[in-house]
Amino acid sequence: MRCPSCGTLMNRHAEKLIKDSHVPEGEVLASIHYCPKCGKVEAELERDDE
Amino acid sequence: MNGVRPLSIPVILGTTRKGRMSAHAARFVFSQLQKREGVTSELIDIAELNLPVDDAGEAVKDPRFSLAMERADAIVIVSPEYNHSFPGLLKHILDSCLKEYIHKAAGIVGVSASVFGGARVIEHFQPVLRELGLVPIFWDVNFGTVHKVFDGGGELLDQAYIRRTDKFLSELIWMARVLRYGRENISLE
């Protein structure tokens, strides 16, 4: 993933199950990305790729 | 590690109660942080956030608070002990973010009128911090019998707290540096 602020390649450093009432399971896996240049944080939801 | 950006370590004043002595503790810790090279800080007073209470979690996210947590490399939470735990509004505000906290350091400053110095609220915080993805450090600052530590104007009366806070901040900054390195450079397998 590229940083939406500065375009730097972000580092995927964590996964976390987060609550989501829009899916039957009630939670969704999120990948957490960090920009090494500007410090921006992004969460990429697994259902976004499906 | 990115050597250009200073570490960002905001201090959260975690109570809205009138006459709160925690404000003195928060301002003291904030002043000590400002003396550290390579660190920027801001004092976030939860009384100024005015989060709605008719919903919870990310639905009530405050953009300013979210941005401060995103920028943060570590956070200091200054919390009084109310009935052996933390103020409900503080939890409400912390719960409004998640991705912003992950793999960042957290230090707790406990404040109480009793001799325990917020020891119980600090223990109560540990599972909450873990679930939020924060990494708690093993140093705390305990402002016990806080009415004897600060005068009514917030002046520090007990100089021992300078050294105690210094130890606490050194550990927090070390952890903040390590975790930033990890976020920047170490990918999840």
gemmi code that builds the backbone of each chain (N, CA, C; Angstrom):
import gemmi

chains = {
    "A": [
        ("MET", (0.841, -1.193, 0.000), (0.000, 0.000, 0.000), (0.880, 1.249, 0.000)),
        ("ARG", (0.486, 2.223, -0.807), (1.182, 3.515, -0.836), (0.506, 4.494, 0.116)),
        ("CYS", (1.310, 5.325, 0.743), (0.766, 6.315, 1.665), (-0.102, 7.310, 0.905)),
        ("PRO", (-1.354, 7.500, 1.317), (-2.217, 8.445, 0.616), (-1.780, 9.892, 0.771)),
        ("SER", (-0.893, 10.153, 1.729), (-0.429, 11.530, 1.947), (0.823, 11.856, 1.150)),
        ("CYS", (1.817, 10.924, 1.157), (3.108, 11.262, 0.546), (3.566, 10.260, -0.510)),
        ("GLY", (2.835, 9.160, -0.698), (3.160, 8.216, -1.761), (4.225, 7.197, -1.418)),
        ("THR", (4.751, 7.273, -0.206), (5.790, 6.319, 0.215), (5.171, 4.933, 0.427)),
        ("LEU", (5.954, 3.893, 0.137), (5.485, 2.527, 0.388), (5.334, 2.330, 1.898)),
        ("MET", (4.140, 1.926, 2.315), (3.872, 1.762, 3.748), (4.284, 0.366, 4.210)),
        ("ASN", (4.553, 0.252, 5.503), (4.935, -1.028, 6.091), (3.722, -1.658, 6.784)),
        ("ARG", (3.394, -2.891, 6.372), (2.288, -3.618, 7.014), (2.840, -4.304, 8.259)),
        ("HIS", (2.511, -3.750, 9.427), (3.172, -4.221, 10.652), (2.249, -4.948, 11.616)),
        ("ALA", (0.942, -4.982, 11.321), (0.041, -5.646, 12.274), (-1.244, -6.072, 11.583)),
        ("GLU", (-1.889, -7.045, 12.203), (-3.261, -7.410, 11.838), (-4.098, -7.347, 13.104)),
        ("LYS", (-5.360, -6.992, 12.928), (-6.235, -6.883, 14.100), (-7.670, -7.191, 13.669)),
        ("LEU", (-8.341, -8.025, 14.453), (-9.764, -8.254, 14.214), (-10.532, -7.079, 14.815)),
        ("ILE", (-11.352, -6.450, 13.981), (-12.128, -5.311, 14.490), (-13.618, -5.566, 14.295)),
        ("LYS", (-14.395, -4.999, 15.163), (-15.852, -5.176, 15.107), (-16.396, -4.544, 13.837)),
        ("ASP", (-17.332, -5.271, 13.181), (-17.954, -4.745, 11.960), (-19.339, -5.361, 11.834)),
        ("SER", (-20.343, -4.558, 12.053), (-21.719, -5.067, 12.035), (-22.211, -5.337, 10.617)),
        ("HIS", (-21.416, -4.971, 9.608), (-21.842, -5.155, 8.218), (-21.508, -6.534, 7.667)),
        ("VAL", (-20.802, -7.336, 8.439), (-20.467, -8.690, 7.984), (-21.115, -9.702, 8.927)),
        ("PRO", (-21.468, -10.880, 8.406), (-22.155, -11.871, 9.254), (-21.340, -12.286, 10.482)),
        ("GLU", (-20.041, -12.324, 10.338), (-19.192, -12.764, 11.449), (-19.120, -11.733, 12.577)),
        ("GLY", (-19.482, -10.503, 12.274), (-19.443, -9.463, 13.296), (-18.078, -8.842, 13.499)),
        ("GLU", (-17.098, -9.333, 12.790), (-15.758, -8.741, 12.876), (-15.020, -9.013, 11.571)),
        ("VAL", (-14.045, -8.200, 11.319), (-13.302, -8.294, 10.064), (-11.819, -8.084, 10.358)),
        ("LEU", (-10.988, -8.748, 9.559), (-9.548, -8.622, 9.750), (-9.044, -7.348, 9.079)),
        ("ALA", (-8.292, -6.589, 9.813), (-7.706, -5.364, 9.265), (-6.186, -5.480, 9.278)),
        ("SER", (-5.563, -5.111, 8.176), (-4.110, -4.980, 8.141), (-3.756, -3.532, 8.440)),
        ("ILE", (-2.787, -3.350, 9.305), (-2.404, -2.004, 9.723), (-1.091, -1.639, 9.042)),
        ("HIS", (-1.114, -0.513, 8.355), (0.049, -0.044, 7.590), (0.548, 1.280, 8.175)),
        ("TYR", (1.865, 1.449, 8.154), (2.484, 2.658, 8.712), (3.425, 3.264, 7.677)),
        ("CYS", (3.335, 4.567, 7.505), (4.219, 5.240, 6.554), (5.529, 5.633, 7.241)),
        ("PRO", (6.649, 5.083, 6.772), (7.930, 5.404, 7.421), (8.392, 6.836, 7.194)),
        ("LYS", (7.778, 7.516, 6.223), (8.211, 8.891, 5.955), (7.413, 9.910, 6.773)),
        ("CYS", (6.075, 9.791, 6.743), (5.264, 10.827, 7.400), (4.493, 10.325, 8.618)),
        ("GLY", (4.502, 9.016, 8.866), (3.847, 8.486, 10.056), (2.359, 8.239, 9.910)),
        ("LYS", (1.830, 8.376, 8.692), (0.395, 8.129, 8.503), (0.074, 6.655, 8.743)),
        ("VAL", (-1.105, 6.425, 9.277), (-1.570, 5.077, 9.588), (-2.789, 4.771, 8.726)),
        ("GLU", (-2.810, 3.603, 8.150), (-3.976, 3.165, 7.371), (-4.366, 1.760, 7.795)),
        ("ALA", (-5.663, 1.503, 7.819), (-6.182, 0.155, 8.070), (-6.853, -0.346, 6.804)),
        ("GLU", (-6.418, -1.501, 6.356), (-6.971, -2.089, 5.138), (-7.834, -3.284, 5.545)),
        ("LEU", (-9.126, -3.174, 5.304), (-10.045, -4.229, 5.703), (-10.015, -5.371, 4.710)),
        ("GLU", (-10.043, -6.591, 5.233), (-9.970, -7.761, 4.361), (-11.134, -7.789, 3.376)),
        ("ARG", (-12.323, -7.361, 3.817), (-13.491, -7.418, 2.938), (-13.369, -6.447, 1.768)),
        ("ASP", (-12.453, -5.459, 1.886), (-12.241, -4.539, 0.772), (-11.680, -5.255, -0.451)),
        ("ASP", (-10.988, -6.360, -0.210), (-10.326, -7.064, -1.309), (-11.218, -8.132, -1.907)),
        ("GLU", (-12.363, -8.378, -1.284), (-13.194, -9.487, -1.743), (-14.196, -9.019, -2.801)),
    ],
    "B": [
        ("MET", (15.667, 3.743, 11.382), (14.703, 4.683, 11.961), (14.800, 6.024, 11.250)),
        ("ASN", (13.645, 6.645, 11.070), (13.622, 7.969, 10.484), (14.138, 8.973, 11.512)),
        ("GLY", (15.301, 9.579, 11.235), (15.895, 10.470, 12.211), (15.431, 11.900, 12.089)),
        ("VAL", (14.566, 12.192, 11.140), (14.157, 13.571, 10.896), (12.981, 13.961, 11.777)),
        ("ARG", (11.967, 13.168, 11.778), (10.767, 13.528, 12.540), (11.012, 13.334, 14.033)),
        ("PRO", (10.723, 14.356, 14.843), (10.823, 14.147, 16.296), (9.742, 13.181, 16.759)),
        ("LEU", (9.973, 12.572, 17.905), (8.930, 11.738, 18.498), (7.775, 12.621, 18.948)),
        ("SER", (6.582, 12.142, 18.724), (5.395, 12.860, 19.191), (4.804, 12.100, 20.381)),
        ("ILE", (4.717, 12.781, 21.512), (4.194, 12.134, 22.728), (3.186, 13.069, 23.401)),
        ("PRO", (1.920, 12.992, 23.003), (0.914, 13.828, 23.665), (0.592, 13.334, 25.065)),
        ("VAL", (0.164, 14.263, 25.879), (-0.278, 13.971, 27.255), (-1.789, 14.163, 27.310)),
        ("ILE", (-2.501, 13.120, 27.720), (-3.966, 13.186, 27.788), (-4.384, 13.416, 29.238)),
        ("LEU", (-5.041, 14.527, 29.473), (-5.622, 14.805, 30.795), (-6.997, 14.148, 30.838)),
        ("GLY", (-7.133, 13.102, 31.646), (-8.251, 12.182, 31.504), (-9.437, 12.385, 32.412)),
        ("THR", (-9.708, 13.598, 32.820), (-10.887, 13.835, 33.648), (-11.480, 15.208, 33.339)),
        ("THR", (-12.785, 15.300, 33.514), (-13.475, 16.576, 33.308), (-13.982, 17.151, 34.631)),
        ("ARG", (-13.705, 16.470, 35.724), (-14.281, 16.871, 37.021), (-13.796, 18.265, 37.446)),
        ("LYS", (-14.702, 19.028, 38.001), (-14.345, 20.360, 38.511), (-13.323, 20.217, 39.656)),
        ("GLY", (-12.341, 21.105, 39.685), (-11.335, 21.085, 40.745), (-10.344, 19.941, 40.628)),
        ("ARG", (-10.255, 19.363, 39.461), (-9.402, 18.180, 39.233), (-7.930, 18.481, 39.531)),
        ("MET", (-7.344, 17.703, 40.420), (-5.917, 17.824, 40.721), (-5.075, 17.173, 39.622)),
        ("SER", (-5.697, 16.309, 38.840), (-4.974, 15.665, 37.735), (-4.450, 16.693, 36.733)),
        ("ALA", (-5.096, 17.847, 36.674), (-4.630, 18.885, 35.747), (-3.219, 19.340, 36.126)),
        ("HIS", (-2.955, 19.435, 37.418), (-1.608, 19.829, 37.864), (-0.584, 18.759, 37.450)),
        ("ALA", (-0.958, 17.502, 37.651), (-0.053, 16.405, 37.284), (0.202, 16.395, 35.784)),
        ("ALA", (-0.857, 16.587, 35.002), (-0.716, 16.563, 33.536), (0.185, 17.701, 33.058)),
        ("ARG", (-0.027, 18.882, 33.619), (0.800, 20.016, 33.204), (2.260, 19.811, 33.626)),
        ("PHE", (2.469, 19.185, 34.772), (3.843, 18.916, 35.210), (4.532, 17.928, 34.267)),
        ("VAL", (3.862, 16.828, 33.955), (4.459, 15.827, 33.054), (4.702, 16.450, 31.674)),
        ("PHE", (3.735, 17.227, 31.208), (3.884, 17.914, 29.919), (5.118, 18.827, 29.939)),
        ("SER", (5.316, 19.551, 31.016), (6.470, 20.455, 31.108), (7.780, 19.673, 31.106)),
        ("GLN", (7.771, 18.503, 31.738), (8.985, 17.673, 31.753), (9.264, 17.109, 30.355)),
        ("LEU", (8.216, 16.753, 29.635), (8.386, 16.238, 28.274), (8.953, 17.314, 27.348)),
        ("GLN", (8.531, 18.537, 27.569), (8.993, 19.623, 26.705), (10.492, 19.878, 26.847)),
        ("LYS", (11.090, 19.379, 27.924), (12.534, 19.557, 28.120), (13.355, 18.525, 27.355)),
        ("ARG", (12.680, 17.495, 26.819), (13.388, 16.416, 26.137), (13.679, 16.803, 24.690)),
        ("GLU", (14.918, 16.612, 24.299), (15.286, 16.879, 22.905), (14.708, 15.811, 21.999)),
        ("GLY", (14.299, 16.222, 20.809), (13.786, 15.264, 19.843), (12.389, 14.784, 20.141)),
        ("VAL", (11.696, 15.489, 21.024), (10.327, 15.109, 21.385), (9.426, 16.328, 21.256)),
        ("THR", (8.267, 16.133, 20.617), (7.231, 17.161, 20.639), (6.059, 16.624, 21.444)),
        ("SER", (5.331, 17.526, 22.061), (4.210, 17.090, 22.888), (3.095, 18.117, 22.810)),
        ("GLU", (1.922, 17.698, 23.184), (0.798, 18.603, 23.353), (-0.037, 18.070, 24.501)),
        ("LEU", (-0.728, 18.959, 25.160), (-1.600, 18.568, 26.271), (-3.033, 18.503, 25.745)),
        ("ILE", (-3.617, 17.322, 25.809), (-4.984, 17.125, 25.328), (-5.906, 16.996, 26.534)),
        ("ASP", (-6.777, 17.963, 26.691), (-7.722, 17.987, 27.811), (-9.041, 17.394, 27.314)),
        ("ILE", (-9.440, 16.262, 27.870), (-10.655, 15.614, 27.343), (-11.892, 16.471, 27.585)),
        ("ALA", (-11.808, 17.427, 28.483), (-12.944, 18.325, 28.717), (-13.196, 19.223, 27.510)),
        ("GLU", (-12.171, 19.369, 26.668), (-12.319, 20.253, 25.505), (-12.750, 19.500, 24.254)),
        ("LEU", (-12.882, 18.193, 24.338), (-13.213, 17.416, 23.139), (-14.719, 17.361, 22.882)),
        ("ASN", (-15.499, 17.344, 23.937), (-16.962, 17.330, 23.791), (-17.465, 16.229, 22.869)),
        ("LEU", (-17.020, 15.024, 23.084), (-17.502, 13.914, 22.266), (-18.965, 13.622, 22.577)),
        ("PRO", (-19.758, 13.296, 21.539), (-21.151, 12.901, 21.806), (-21.178, 11.647, 22.674)),
        ("VAL", (-22.235, 11.515, 23.454), (-22.369, 10.322, 24.295), (-23.593, 9.496, 23.898)),
        ("ASP", (-24.175, 9.824, 22.731), (-25.326, 9.043, 22.267), (-24.905, 7.928, 21.312)),
        ("ASP", (-23.601, 7.721, 21.186), (-23.059, 6.606, 20.411), (-21.677, 6.325, 20.990)),
        ("ALA", (-20.959, 5.390, 20.397), (-19.658, 5.043, 20.981), (-18.716, 4.525, 19.910)),
        ("GLY", (-17.453, 4.374, 20.285), (-16.450, 3.839, 19.364), (-16.112, 4.834, 18.268)),
        ("GLU", (-15.799, 4.293, 17.083), (-15.344, 5.152, 15.993), (-16.447, 6.080, 15.485)),
        ("ALA", (-17.695, 5.790, 15.841), (-18.819, 6.639, 15.415), (-18.748, 8.031, 16.034)),
        ("VAL", (-18.031, 8.165, 17.138), (-17.935, 9.479, 17.786), (-16.522, 10.051, 17.681)),
        ("LYS", (-15.761, 9.554, 16.730), (-14.361, 9.974, 16.606), (-14.241, 11.483, 16.411)),
        ("ASP", (-13.342, 12.091, 17.157), (-13.032, 13.516, 17.010), (-11.814, 13.625, 16.093)),
        ("PRO", (-11.927, 14.356, 14.977), (-10.803, 14.393, 14.023), (-9.502, 14.901, 14.622)),
        ("ARG", (-9.597, 15.859, 15.545), (-8.366, 16.408, 16.150), (-7.704, 15.369, 17.036)),
        ("PHE", (-8.520, 14.667, 17.815), (-7.958, 13.636, 18.693), (-7.382, 12.498, 17.859)),
        ("SER", (-8.133, 12.101, 16.823), (-7.664, 11.020, 15.951), (-6.319, 11.380, 15.317)),
        ("LEU", (-6.205, 12.616, 14.834), (-4.950, 13.038, 14.198), (-3.804, 13.052, 15.200)),
        ("ALA", (-4.083, 13.506, 16.418), (-3.033, 13.518, 17.453), (-2.582, 12.103, 17.780)),
        ("MET", (-3.529, 11.156, 17.809), (-3.154, 9.772, 18.104), (-2.407, 9.156, 16.922)),
        ("GLU", (-2.790, 9.524, 15.703), (-2.092, 9.002, 14.522), (-0.647, 9.493, 14.489)),
        ("ARG", (-0.450, 10.760, 14.828), (0.898, 11.335, 14.828), (1.748, 10.794, 15.967)),
        ("ALA", (1.095, 10.342, 17.025), (1.800, 9.978, 18.255), (2.694, 8.759, 18.052)),
        ("ASP", (3.831, 8.791, 18.729), (4.683, 7.601, 18.850), (4.470, 6.940, 20.199)),
        ("ALA", (3.975, 7.704, 21.123), (3.638, 7.199, 22.458), (2.609, 8.165, 23.037)),
        ("ILE", (1.884, 7.690, 24.037), (0.958, 8.591, 24.726), (1.166, 8.469, 26.237)),
        ("VAL", (0.929, 9.575, 26.903), (0.882, 9.586, 28.366), (-0.566, 9.830, 28.755)),
        ("ILE", (-1.118, 8.932, 29.553), (-2.486, 9.103, 30.040), (-2.408, 9.478, 31.520)),
        ("VAL", (-2.914, 10.642, 31.833), (-2.968, 11.077, 33.233), (-4.389, 10.848, 33.717)),
        ("SER", (-4.510, 9.919, 34.650), (-5.862, 9.511, 35.062), (-6.013, 9.525, 36.578)),
        ("PRO", (-7.097, 10.145, 37.030), (-7.430, 9.985, 38.450), (-8.034, 8.610, 38.671)),
        ("GLU", (-8.153, 8.252, 39.924), (-8.778, 6.972, 40.260), (-10.143, 7.263, 40.864)),
        ("TYR", (-11.192, 6.909, 40.126), (-12.555, 7.104, 40.603), (-13.150, 5.736, 40.935)),
        ("ASN", (-13.459, 5.501, 42.169), (-14.017, 4.207, 42.587), (-13.160, 3.040, 42.094)),
        ("HIS", (-11.866, 3.182, 42.258), (-10.870, 2.159, 41.921), (-10.621, 1.994, 40.425)),
        ("SER", (-11.164, 2.866, 39.580), (-10.956, 2.693, 38.147), (-10.819, 4.057, 37.464)),
        ("PHE", (-10.873, 4.032, 36.121), (-10.672, 5.259, 35.350), (-12.011, 5.951, 35.082)),
        ("PRO", (-11.985, 7.240, 34.779), (-13.224, 7.944, 34.460), (-13.868, 7.371, 33.191)),
        ("GLY", (-15.189, 7.250, 33.221), (-15.897, 6.704, 32.069), (-15.684, 7.516, 30.805)),
        ("LEU", (-15.622, 8.826, 30.929), (-15.439, 9.658, 29.742), (-14.073, 9.445, 29.103)),
        ("LEU", (-13.078, 9.157, 29.921), (-11.746, 8.872, 29.376), (-11.790, 7.597, 28.539)),
        ("LYS", (-12.438, 6.583, 29.043), (-12.574, 5.328, 28.286), (-13.360, 5.571, 26.998)),
        ("HIS", (-14.402, 6.357, 27.094), (-15.232, 6.686, 25.930), (-14.380, 7.325, 24.826)),
        ("ILE", (-13.508, 8.216, 25.221), (-12.667, 8.914, 24.243), (-11.586, 7.978, 23.696)),
        ("LEU", (-10.966, 7.201, 24.551), (-9.946, 6.260, 24.072), (-10.559, 5.256, 23.098)),
        ("ASP", (-11.785, 4.842, 23.356), (-12.454, 3.853, 22.503), (-12.798, 4.397, 21.112)),
        ("SER", (-12.674, 5.697, 20.916), (-13.061, 6.280, 19.623), (-12.006, 6.061, 18.550)),
        ("CYS", (-10.842, 5.545, 18.911), (-9.776, 5.266, 17.941), (-9.317, 3.817, 18.106)),
        ("LEU", (-8.670, 3.301, 17.066), (-8.035, 1.987, 17.191), (-6.762, 1.915, 16.342)),
        ("LYS", (-6.919, 2.045, 15.017), (-5.748, 1.880, 14.147), (-4.639, 2.871, 14.527)),
        ("GLU", (-5.064, 4.025, 15.069), (-4.104, 5.074, 15.413), (-3.130, 4.637, 16.514)),
        ("TYR", (-3.560, 3.671, 17.357), (-2.768, 3.304, 18.529), (-1.787, 2.157, 18.297)),
        ("ILE", (-1.992, 1.389, 17.246), (-1.379, 0.053, 17.208), (0.152, 0.106, 17.131)),
        ("HIS", (0.771, -0.633, 18.032), (2.224, -0.705, 18.182), (2.819, 0.641, 18.578)),
        ("LYS", (2.128, 1.326, 19.485), (2.657, 2.567, 20.054), (2.706, 2.425, 21.580)),
        ("ALA", (3.623, 3.138, 22.191), (3.852, 2.988, 23.635), (2.853, 3.816, 24.437)),
        ("ALA", (2.552, 3.320, 25.625), (1.640, 4.048, 26.518), (2.183, 4.007, 27.939)),
        ("GLY", (2.160, 5.156, 28.569), (2.540, 5.265, 29.975), (1.387, 5.882, 30.751)),
        ("ILE", (1.172, 5.378, 31.949), (0.052, 5.848, 32.760), (0.570, 6.614, 33.973)),
        ("VAL", (-0.039, 7.748, 34.212), (0.222, 8.538, 35.407), (-1.042, 8.490, 36.258)),
        ("GLY", (-0.929, 7.880, 37.423), (-2.080, 7.757, 38.306), (-2.114, 8.899, 39.317)),
        ("VAL", (-3.317, 9.366, 39.595), (-3.493, 10.479, 40.530), (-4.595, 10.119, 41.517)),
        ("SER", (-4.312, 10.292, 42.809), (-5.379, 10.047, 43.784), (-5.130, 10.826, 45.062)),
        ("ALA", (-6.189, 10.998, 45.794), (-6.094, 11.668, 47.091), (-5.546, 10.720, 48.153)),
        ("SER", (-5.596, 9.424, 47.867), (-5.124, 8.432, 48.837), (-3.632, 8.162, 48.640)),
        ("VAL", (-3.093, 7.337, 49.516), (-1.663, 7.026, 49.433), (-1.341, 6.076, 48.277)),
        ("PHE", (-2.366, 5.458, 47.684), (-2.112, 4.465, 46.637), (-1.682, 5.091, 45.315)),
        ("GLY", (-1.914, 6.366, 45.141), (-1.397, 7.057, 43.971), (-1.902, 6.527, 42.643)),
        ("GLY", (-3.131, 6.064, 42.637), (-3.705, 5.593, 41.383), (-3.220, 4.213, 40.977)),
        ("ALA", (-2.650, 3.456, 41.903), (-2.126, 2.122, 41.569), (-3.220, 1.214, 40.994)),
        ("ARG", (-4.435, 1.350, 41.509), (-5.505, 0.462, 41.039), (-5.988, 0.864, 39.658)),
        ("VAL", (-6.036, 2.156, 39.379), (-6.473, 2.573, 38.040), (-5.418, 2.167, 37.005)),
        ("ILE", (-4.173, 2.212, 37.395), (-3.109, 1.805, 36.469), (-3.248, 0.316, 36.131)),
        ("GLU", (-3.536, -0.494, 37.134), (-3.744, -1.928, 36.874), (-4.978, -2.157, 36.005)),
        ("HIS", (-6.031, -1.397, 36.255), (-7.243, -1.544, 35.448), (-6.998, -1.204, 33.986)),
        ("PHE", (-6.052, -0.322, 33.762), (-5.793, 0.115, 32.390), (-5.109, -0.961, 31.538)),
        ("GLN", (-4.401, -1.883, 32.162), (-3.543, -2.777, 31.382), (-4.301, -3.575, 30.308)),
        ("PRO", (-5.414, -4.261, 30.632), (-6.121, -4.993, 29.568), (-6.736, -4.080, 28.517)),
        ("VAL", (-7.094, -2.874, 28.910), (-7.666, -1.921, 27.941), (-6.602, -1.509, 26.934)),
        ("LEU", (-5.432, -1.180, 27.439), (-4.342, -0.764, 26.551), (-3.980, -1.888, 25.588)),
        ("ARG", (-3.927, -3.084, 26.114), (-3.583, -4.247, 25.280), (-4.586, -4.407, 24.146)),
        ("GLU", (-5.864, -4.303, 24.451), (-6.885, -4.483, 23.423), (-6.838, -3.374, 22.378)),
        ("LEU", (-6.405, -2.202, 22.788), (-6.303, -1.084, 21.850), (-5.037, -1.167, 20.987)),
        ("GLY", (-4.190, -2.147, 21.267), (-2.963, -2.293, 20.471), (-1.809, -1.481, 21.004)),
        ("LEU", (-2.028, -0.795, 22.127), (-0.955, -0.014, 22.745), (-0.021, -0.934, 23.527)),
        ("VAL", (1.186, -0.468, 23.739), (2.183, -1.260, 24.460), (2.501, -0.530, 25.766)),
        ("PRO", (1.973, -1.010, 26.887), (2.223, -0.324, 28.153), (3.653, -0.520, 28.643)),
        ("ILE", (4.231, 0.525, 29.180), (5.569, 0.414, 29.749), (5.467, -0.025, 31.209)),
        ("PHE", (6.599, -0.432, 31.791), (6.559, -0.926, 33.164), (7.017, 0.097, 34.198)),
        ("TRP", (7.045, 1.349, 33.800), (7.205, 2.444, 34.760), (5.901, 3.235, 34.786)),
        ("ASP", (5.511, 3.669, 35.947), (4.348, 4.541, 36.111), (4.798, 5.742, 36.945)),
        ("VAL", (3.942, 6.740, 37.005), (4.116, 7.785, 38.021), (2.864, 7.766, 38.877)),
        ("ASN", (3.046, 7.689, 40.174), (1.923, 7.626, 41.107), (1.889, 8.908, 41.944)),
        ("PHE", (0.942, 9.755, 41.627), (0.767, 10.968, 42.431), (-0.222, 10.661, 43.557)),
        ("GLY", (0.294, 10.096, 44.654), (-0.545, 9.816, 45.812), (-0.623, 11.028, 46.718)),
        ("THR", (-1.677, 11.066, 47.550), (-1.956, 12.248, 48.388), (-1.619, 13.521, 47.609)),
        ("VAL", (-2.267, 13.623, 46.467), (-1.878, 14.628, 45.473), (-2.017, 16.053, 46.007)),
        ("HIS", (-2.882, 16.263, 46.985), (-3.041, 17.601, 47.554), (-1.786, 18.043, 48.305)),
        ("LYS", (-0.889, 17.067, 48.589), (0.379, 17.418, 49.226), (1.517, 17.546, 48.212)),
        ("VAL", (1.274, 17.081, 47.005), (2.313, 17.109, 45.962), (2.311, 18.455, 45.233)),
        ("PHE", (1.099, 19.011, 45.041), (0.969, 20.308, 44.365), (0.224, 21.271, 45.292)),
        ("ASP", (0.572, 22.547, 45.201), (-0.243, 23.526, 45.922), (-1.459, 23.881, 45.066)),
        ("GLY", (-2.287, 24.750, 45.564), (-3.522, 25.085, 44.855), (-3.300, 25.687, 43.489)),
        ("GLY", (-2.151, 26.292, 43.279), (-1.850, 26.884, 41.983), (-1.121, 25.945, 41.043)),
        ("GLY", (-0.902, 24.716, 41.480), (-0.252, 23.737, 40.614), (1.250, 23.682, 40.739)),
        ("GLU", (1.809, 24.414, 41.701), (3.264, 24.366, 41.910), (3.652, 23.050, 42.588)),
        ("LEU", (4.709, 22.430, 42.070), (5.171, 21.167, 42.642), (5.793, 21.409, 44.019)),
        ("LEU", (5.317, 20.679, 45.014), (5.841, 20.818, 46.376), (6.847, 19.721, 46.714)),
        ("ASP", (6.698, 18.574, 46.072), (7.564, 17.426, 46.372), (8.513, 17.201, 45.187)),
        ("GLN", (9.760, 17.603, 45.373), (10.725, 17.572, 44.264), (11.109, 16.151, 43.844)),
        ("ALA", (10.778, 15.160, 44.657), (11.098, 13.775, 44.290), (10.399, 13.364, 42.993)),
        ("TYR", (9.307, 14.051, 42.677), (8.571, 13.689, 41.464), (9.308, 14.068, 40.177)),
        ("ILE", (10.273, 14.927, 40.288), (11.058, 15.271, 39.092), (11.846, 14.041, 38.645)),
        ("ARG", (12.516, 13.392, 39.586), (13.307, 12.202, 39.249), (12.409, 11.034, 38.839)),
        ("ARG", (11.318, 10.844, 39.564), (10.408, 9.743, 39.220), (9.851, 9.920, 37.806)),
        ("THR", (9.487, 11.135, 37.484), (8.930, 11.393, 36.159), (10.002, 11.244, 35.088)),
        ("ASP", (11.216, 11.614, 35.430), (12.327, 11.473, 34.491), (12.549, 9.999, 34.126)),
        ("LYS", (12.519, 9.126, 35.122), (12.669, 7.683, 34.875), (11.550, 7.169, 33.981)),
        ("PHE", (10.344, 7.575, 34.303), (9.162, 7.183, 33.540), (9.282, 7.622, 32.075)),
        ("LEU", (9.682, 8.867, 31.876), (9.768, 9.382, 30.504), (10.911, 8.735, 29.728)),
        ("SER", (11.991, 8.431, 30.404), (13.105, 7.765, 29.713), (12.678, 6.410, 29.179)),
        ("GLU", (11.951, 5.660, 29.993), (11.467, 4.359, 29.542), (10.452, 4.517, 28.404)),
        ("LEU", (9.573, 5.483, 28.540), (8.549, 5.697, 27.511), (9.190, 6.084, 26.180)),
        ("ILE", (10.188, 6.940, 26.223), (10.853, 7.384, 24.995), (11.623, 6.231, 24.364)),
        ("TRP", (12.253, 5.420, 25.196), (12.962, 4.238, 24.661), (11.975, 3.334, 23.919)),
        ("MET", (10.856, 3.072, 24.558), (9.855, 2.197, 23.941), (9.282, 2.842, 22.676)),
        ("ALA", (9.075, 4.140, 22.708), (8.546, 4.846, 21.531), (9.507, 4.727, 20.352)),
        ("ARG", (10.794, 4.840, 20.631), (11.796, 4.722, 19.551), (11.808, 3.312, 18.960)),
        ("VAL", (11.792, 2.343, 19.856), (11.828, 0.945, 19.409), (10.595, 0.618, 18.562)),
        ("LEU", (9.439, 1.037, 19.040), (8.208, 0.714, 18.318), (8.098, 1.490, 17.004)),
        ("ARG", (8.624, 2.700, 16.974), (8.621, 3.400, 15.692), (9.507, 2.656, 14.690)),
        ("TYR", (10.659, 2.225, 15.160), (11.540, 1.453, 14.279), (10.792, 0.226, 13.738)),
        ("GLY", (10.084, -0.451, 14.612), (9.329, -1.619, 14.195), (8.238, -1.286, 13.199)),
        ("ARG", (7.490, -0.233, 13.460), (6.411, 0.148, 12.530), (6.969, 0.529, 11.174)),
        ("GLU", (8.143, 1.160, 11.204), (8.728, 1.628, 9.948), (9.400, 0.505, 9.155)),
        ("ASN", (9.985, -0.437, 9.871), (10.922, -1.344, 9.198), (10.607, -2.821, 9.268)),
        ("ILE", (9.819, -3.248, 10.219), (9.619, -4.683, 10.411), (8.205, -5.046, 9.987)),
        ("SER", (8.113, -5.861, 8.954), (6.811, -6.240, 8.411), (6.297, -7.497, 9.086)),
        ("LEU", (4.984, -7.567, 9.173), (4.349, -8.778, 9.680), (4.576, -9.903, 8.685)),
        ("GLU", (4.971, -11.069, 9.190), (5.228, -12.208, 8.284), (3.922, -12.673, 7.662)),
    ],
}
model = gemmi.Model(1)
for chain_id, residues in chains.items():
    chain = gemmi.Chain(chain_id)
    for i, (resn, *xyz) in enumerate(residues, 1):
        res = gemmi.Residue()
        res.name, res.seqid = resn, gemmi.SeqId(i, " ")
        for name, pos in zip(("N", "CA", "C"), xyz):
            atom = gemmi.Atom()
            atom.name, atom.element = name, gemmi.Element(name[0])
            atom.pos, atom.b_iso = gemmi.Position(*pos), 0.0
            res.add_atom(atom)
        chain.add_residue(res)
    model.add_chain(chain)
structure = gemmi.Structure()
structure.add_model(model)
structure.setup_entities()
